[in-house]
Amino acid sequence: MRRVVCAVDCGFAVNPDIVVAQMESAIIFGLTAALHGEITLKGGRVPSKSNFPSYEMVRLASTPQIEVHIVNSGLEHLGGIGEPGTPPIAPAVCNALFKLTGKRIRSLPIRL
């Protein structure tokens, strides 16, 4: 994956840099879940994992270029930004893979 383009309407963006940073991190978090998020069971339990060193995630070298477009819908709609970039990224990647391969992805993490 080379590039992710994101458009977000969070009302009036008081600090656009914060919105961009939040969307970038939400996209990376969502990609990590879609590509690496897996819970395995052994004997009916989740085996203990060490901690962050063994947690596989999207790292800088594998992070796509992320382009964020902010739609300022006006001062009357002051809102905020949370993590709206997280939920749609897995379906977007799965749809892109379908377009490329003709194969539907029906479970996560994504395995080709």
PyMOL CGO cylinders between C-alpha atoms (Angstrom):
from pymol import cmd
from pymol.cgo import CYLINDER

trace = [
    CYLINDER, 0.00, 0.00, 0.00, 1.47, 3.29, -1.06, 0.3, 1, 1, 1, 1, 1, 1,
    CYLINDER, 1.47, 3.29, -1.06, -1.10, 5.95, -0.27, 0.3, 1, 1, 1, 1, 1, 1,
    CYLINDER, -1.10, 5.95, -0.27, -4.20, 6.61, 1.82, 0.3, 1, 1, 1, 1, 1, 1,
    CYLINDER, -4.20, 6.61, 1.82, -6.38, 9.64, 1.08, 0.3, 1, 1, 1, 1, 1, 1,
    CYLINDER, -6.38, 9.64, 1.08, -8.70, 10.78, 3.83, 0.3, 1, 1, 1, 1, 1, 1,
    CYLINDER, -8.70, 10.78, 3.83, -11.37, 13.50, 3.93, 0.3, 1, 1, 1, 1, 1, 1,
    CYLINDER, -11.37, 13.50, 3.93, -12.84, 14.46, 7.28, 0.3, 1, 1, 1, 1, 1, 1,
    CYLINDER, -12.84, 14.46, 7.28, -15.61, 16.89, 8.24, 0.3, 1, 1, 1, 1, 1, 1,
    CYLINDER, -15.61, 16.89, 8.24, -15.34, 17.63, 11.94, 0.3, 1, 1, 1, 1, 1, 1,
    CYLINDER, -15.34, 17.63, 11.94, -17.04, 20.99, 11.90, 0.3, 1, 1, 1, 1, 1, 1,
    CYLINDER, -17.04, 20.99, 11.90, -14.70, 23.95, 12.06, 0.3, 1, 1, 1, 1, 1, 1,
    CYLINDER, -14.70, 23.95, 12.06, -11.11, 22.76, 12.55, 0.3, 1, 1, 1, 1, 1, 1,
    CYLINDER, -11.11, 22.76, 12.55, -9.76, 25.11, 15.19, 0.3, 1, 1, 1, 1, 1, 1,
    CYLINDER, -9.76, 25.11, 15.19, -6.31, 23.54, 14.97, 0.3, 1, 1, 1, 1, 1, 1,
    CYLINDER, -6.31, 23.54, 14.97, -5.93, 21.78, 11.60, 0.3, 1, 1, 1, 1, 1, 1,
    CYLINDER, -5.93, 21.78, 11.60, -2.53, 20.30, 12.52, 0.3, 1, 1, 1, 1, 1, 1,
    CYLINDER, -2.53, 20.30, 12.52, -4.13, 18.41, 15.41, 0.3, 1, 1, 1, 1, 1, 1,
    CYLINDER, -4.13, 18.41, 15.41, -6.86, 17.10, 13.08, 0.3, 1, 1, 1, 1, 1, 1,
    CYLINDER, -6.86, 17.10, 13.08, -4.26, 15.89, 10.58, 0.3, 1, 1, 1, 1, 1, 1,
    CYLINDER, -4.26, 15.89, 10.58, -2.18, 14.22, 13.31, 0.3, 1, 1, 1, 1, 1, 1,
    CYLINDER, -2.18, 14.22, 13.31, -5.25, 12.56, 14.80, 0.3, 1, 1, 1, 1, 1, 1,
    CYLINDER, -5.25, 12.56, 14.80, -6.39, 11.22, 11.43, 0.3, 1, 1, 1, 1, 1, 1,
    CYLINDER, -6.39, 11.22, 11.43, -2.91, 9.96, 10.54, 0.3, 1, 1, 1, 1, 1, 1,
    CYLINDER, -2.91, 9.96, 10.54, -2.60, 8.09, 13.83, 0.3, 1, 1, 1, 1, 1, 1,
    CYLINDER, -2.60, 8.09, 13.83, -6.14, 6.69, 13.54, 0.3, 1, 1, 1, 1, 1, 1,
    CYLINDER, -6.14, 6.69, 13.54, -5.37, 5.38, 10.06, 0.3, 1, 1, 1, 1, 1, 1,
    CYLINDER, -5.37, 5.38, 10.06, -2.13, 3.73, 11.25, 0.3, 1, 1, 1, 1, 1, 1,
    CYLINDER, -2.13, 3.73, 11.25, -4.00, 2.22, 14.22, 0.3, 1, 1, 1, 1, 1, 1,
    CYLINDER, -4.00, 2.22, 14.22, -6.71, 0.87, 11.89, 0.3, 1, 1, 1, 1, 1, 1,
    CYLINDER, -6.71, 0.87, 11.89, -4.16, -0.52, 9.44, 0.3, 1, 1, 1, 1, 1, 1,
    CYLINDER, -4.16, -0.52, 9.44, -2.37, -2.25, 12.30, 0.3, 1, 1, 1, 1, 1, 1,
    CYLINDER, -2.37, -2.25, 12.30, -5.62, -3.90, 13.38, 0.3, 1, 1, 1, 1, 1, 1,
    CYLINDER, -5.62, -3.90, 13.38, -6.54, -4.88, 9.81, 0.3, 1, 1, 1, 1, 1, 1,
    CYLINDER, -6.54, -4.88, 9.81, -3.15, -6.31, 8.92, 0.3, 1, 1, 1, 1, 1, 1,
    CYLINDER, -3.15, -6.31, 8.92, -1.80, -7.66, 12.21, 0.3, 1, 1, 1, 1, 1, 1,
    CYLINDER, -1.80, -7.66, 12.21, -4.56, -7.67, 14.83, 0.3, 1, 1, 1, 1, 1, 1,
    CYLINDER, -4.56, -7.67, 14.83, -5.10, -11.24, 15.84, 0.3, 1, 1, 1, 1, 1, 1,
    CYLINDER, -5.10, -11.24, 15.84, -5.96, -12.92, 19.09, 0.3, 1, 1, 1, 1, 1, 1,
    CYLINDER, -5.96, -12.92, 19.09, -5.05, -16.58, 19.32, 0.3, 1, 1, 1, 1, 1, 1,
    CYLINDER, -5.05, -16.58, 19.32, -6.39, -19.06, 21.83, 0.3, 1, 1, 1, 1, 1, 1,
    CYLINDER, -6.39, -19.06, 21.83, -4.60, -22.00, 23.34, 0.3, 1, 1, 1, 1, 1, 1,
    CYLINDER, -4.60, -22.00, 23.34, -6.50, -24.34, 25.62, 0.3, 1, 1, 1, 1, 1, 1,
    CYLINDER, -6.50, -24.34, 25.62, -9.39, -21.88, 25.72, 0.3, 1, 1, 1, 1, 1, 1,
    CYLINDER, -9.39, -21.88, 25.72, -7.19, -19.01, 26.90, 0.3, 1, 1, 1, 1, 1, 1,
    CYLINDER, -7.19, -19.01, 26.90, -5.24, -16.21, 25.32, 0.3, 1, 1, 1, 1, 1, 1,
    CYLINDER, -5.24, -16.21, 25.32, -1.56, -17.11, 25.77, 0.3, 1, 1, 1, 1, 1, 1,
    CYLINDER, -1.56, -17.11, 25.77, 0.33, -14.37, 27.54, 0.3, 1, 1, 1, 1, 1, 1,
    CYLINDER, 0.33, -14.37, 27.54, 2.34, -12.21, 25.24, 0.3, 1, 1, 1, 1, 1, 1,
    CYLINDER, 2.34, -12.21, 25.24, 5.32, -10.23, 26.38, 0.3, 1, 1, 1, 1, 1, 1,
    CYLINDER, 5.32, -10.23, 26.38, 4.54, -6.60, 25.68, 0.3, 1, 1, 1, 1, 1, 1,
    CYLINDER, 4.54, -6.60, 25.68, 5.27, -3.90, 23.13, 0.3, 1, 1, 1, 1, 1, 1,
    CYLINDER, 5.27, -3.90, 23.13, 8.42, -5.52, 21.68, 0.3, 1, 1, 1, 1, 1, 1,
    CYLINDER, 8.42, -5.52, 21.68, 6.35, -8.45, 20.37, 0.3, 1, 1, 1, 1, 1, 1,
    CYLINDER, 6.35, -8.45, 20.37, 3.35, -6.35, 19.30, 0.3, 1, 1, 1, 1, 1, 1,
    CYLINDER, 3.35, -6.35, 19.30, 3.38, -6.31, 15.53, 0.3, 1, 1, 1, 1, 1, 1,
    CYLINDER, 3.38, -6.31, 15.53, 2.21, -3.05, 14.02, 0.3, 1, 1, 1, 1, 1, 1,
    CYLINDER, 2.21, -3.05, 14.02, 2.49, -0.85, 10.99, 0.3, 1, 1, 1, 1, 1, 1,
    CYLINDER, 2.49, -0.85, 10.99, 5.85, 0.82, 11.40, 0.3, 1, 1, 1, 1, 1, 1,
    CYLINDER, 5.85, 0.82, 11.40, 7.36, 3.87, 9.75, 0.3, 1, 1, 1, 1, 1, 1,
    CYLINDER, 7.36, 3.87, 9.75, 8.98, 1.92, 6.90, 0.3, 1, 1, 1, 1, 1, 1,
    CYLINDER, 8.98, 1.92, 6.90, 5.65, 0.29, 5.98, 0.3, 1, 1, 1, 1, 1, 1,
    CYLINDER, 5.65, 0.29, 5.98, 3.39, 3.29, 6.58, 0.3, 1, 1, 1, 1, 1, 1,
    CYLINDER, 3.39, 3.29, 6.58, 1.77, 4.55, 3.39, 0.3, 1, 1, 1, 1, 1, 1,
    CYLINDER, 1.77, 4.55, 3.39, 1.77, 8.22, 2.46, 0.3, 1, 1, 1, 1, 1, 1,
    CYLINDER, 1.77, 8.22, 2.46, -1.30, 9.65, 4.21, 0.3, 1, 1, 1, 1, 1, 1,
    CYLINDER, -1.30, 9.65, 4.21, -3.07, 12.63, 2.70, 0.3, 1, 1, 1, 1, 1, 1,
    CYLINDER, -3.07, 12.63, 2.70, -5.68, 14.33, 4.90, 0.3, 1, 1, 1, 1, 1, 1,
    CYLINDER, -5.68, 14.33, 4.90, -8.22, 16.79, 3.55, 0.3, 1, 1, 1, 1, 1, 1,
    CYLINDER, -8.22, 16.79, 3.55, -10.21, 18.78, 6.10, 0.3, 1, 1, 1, 1, 1, 1,
    CYLINDER, -10.21, 18.78, 6.10, -13.72, 19.87, 5.16, 0.3, 1, 1, 1, 1, 1, 1,
    CYLINDER, -13.72, 19.87, 5.16, -14.52, 22.92, 7.28, 0.3, 1, 1, 1, 1, 1, 1,
    CYLINDER, -14.52, 22.92, 7.28, -18.30, 22.92, 7.48, 0.3, 1, 1, 1, 1, 1, 1,
    CYLINDER, -18.30, 22.92, 7.48, -18.50, 26.24, 9.29, 0.3, 1, 1, 1, 1, 1, 1,
    CYLINDER, -18.50, 26.24, 9.29, -18.40, 27.83, 12.72, 0.3, 1, 1, 1, 1, 1, 1,
    CYLINDER, -18.40, 27.83, 12.72, -21.96, 26.83, 13.57, 0.3, 1, 1, 1, 1, 1, 1,
    CYLINDER, -21.96, 26.83, 13.57, -20.84, 23.19, 13.59, 0.3, 1, 1, 1, 1, 1, 1,
    CYLINDER, -20.84, 23.19, 13.59, -18.04, 23.25, 16.14, 0.3, 1, 1, 1, 1, 1, 1,
    CYLINDER, -18.04, 23.25, 16.14, -17.29, 19.65, 16.83, 0.3, 1, 1, 1, 1, 1, 1,
    CYLINDER, -17.29, 19.65, 16.83, -14.17, 17.74, 17.50, 0.3, 1, 1, 1, 1, 1, 1,
    CYLINDER, -14.17, 17.74, 17.50, -12.07, 14.95, 16.23, 0.3, 1, 1, 1, 1, 1, 1,
    CYLINDER, -12.07, 14.95, 16.23, -11.76, 11.51, 17.65, 0.3, 1, 1, 1, 1, 1, 1,
    CYLINDER, -11.76, 11.51, 17.65, -10.76, 8.50, 15.65, 0.3, 1, 1, 1, 1, 1, 1,
    CYLINDER, -10.76, 8.50, 15.65, -13.08, 8.47, 12.64, 0.3, 1, 1, 1, 1, 1, 1,
    CYLINDER, -13.08, 8.47, 12.64, -10.11, 7.35, 10.53, 0.3, 1, 1, 1, 1, 1, 1,
    CYLINDER, -10.11, 7.35, 10.53, -9.94, 3.97, 12.25, 0.3, 1, 1, 1, 1, 1, 1,
    CYLINDER, -9.94, 3.97, 12.25, -13.23, 2.20, 11.32, 0.3, 1, 1, 1, 1, 1, 1,
    CYLINDER, -13.23, 2.20, 11.32, -13.26, 2.77, 7.53, 0.3, 1, 1, 1, 1, 1, 1,
    CYLINDER, -13.26, 2.77, 7.53, -9.65, 1.86, 6.75, 0.3, 1, 1, 1, 1, 1, 1,
    CYLINDER, -9.65, 1.86, 6.75, -10.03, -1.94, 6.89, 0.3, 1, 1, 1, 1, 1, 1,
    CYLINDER, -10.03, -1.94, 6.89, -13.05, -1.97, 4.53, 0.3, 1, 1, 1, 1, 1, 1,
    CYLINDER, -13.05, -1.97, 4.53, -11.23, 0.46, 2.22, 0.3, 1, 1, 1, 1, 1, 1,
    CYLINDER, -11.23, 0.46, 2.22, -8.18, -1.82, 2.04, 0.3, 1, 1, 1, 1, 1, 1,
    CYLINDER, -8.18, -1.82, 2.04, -10.40, -4.88, 1.52, 0.3, 1, 1, 1, 1, 1, 1,
    CYLINDER, -10.40, -4.88, 1.52, -12.26, -3.13, -1.31, 0.3, 1, 1, 1, 1, 1, 1,
    CYLINDER, -12.26, -3.13, -1.31, -8.97, -2.12, -2.93, 0.3, 1, 1, 1, 1, 1, 1,
    CYLINDER, -8.97, -2.12, -2.93, -7.75, -5.72, -2.73, 0.3, 1, 1, 1, 1, 1, 1,
    CYLINDER, -7.75, -5.72, -2.73, -11.01, -6.92, -4.28, 0.3, 1, 1, 1, 1, 1, 1,
    CYLINDER, -11.01, -6.92, -4.28, -10.53, -4.45, -7.13, 0.3, 1, 1, 1, 1, 1, 1,
    CYLINDER, -10.53, -4.45, -7.13, -6.99, -5.76, -7.68, 0.3, 1, 1, 1, 1, 1, 1,
    CYLINDER, -6.99, -5.76, -7.68, -7.53, -9.49, -7.17, 0.3, 1, 1, 1, 1, 1, 1,
    CYLINDER, -7.53, -9.49, -7.17, -11.25, -10.17, -7.55, 0.3, 1, 1, 1, 1, 1, 1,
    CYLINDER, -11.25, -10.17, -7.55, -11.15, -11.93, -4.17, 0.3, 1, 1, 1, 1, 1, 1,
    CYLINDER, -11.15, -11.93, -4.17, -13.35, -10.73, -1.29, 0.3, 1, 1, 1, 1, 1, 1,
    CYLINDER, -13.35, -10.73, -1.29, -11.73, -10.54, 2.12, 0.3, 1, 1, 1, 1, 1, 1,
    CYLINDER, -11.73, -10.54, 2.12, -14.23, -11.72, 4.74, 0.3, 1, 1, 1, 1, 1, 1,
    CYLINDER, -14.23, -11.72, 4.74, -12.16, -11.80, 7.91, 0.3, 1, 1, 1, 1, 1, 1,
    CYLINDER, -12.16, -11.80, 7.91, -9.43, -9.89, 9.67, 0.3, 1, 1, 1, 1, 1, 1,
    CYLINDER, -9.43, -9.89, 9.67, -6.50, -9.77, 9.88, 0.3, 1, 1, 1, 1, 1, 1,
    CYLINDER, -6.50, -9.77, 9.88, -6.12, -9.62, 6.13, 0.3, 1, 1, 1, 1, 1, 1,
    CYLINDER, -6.12, -9.62, 6.13, -4.42, -12.72, 4.74, 0.3, 1, 1, 1, 1, 1, 1,
    CYLINDER, -4.42, -12.72, 4.74, -3.87, -13.16, 1.01, 0.3, 1, 1, 1, 1, 1, 1,
]
cmd.load_cgo(trace, "trace")
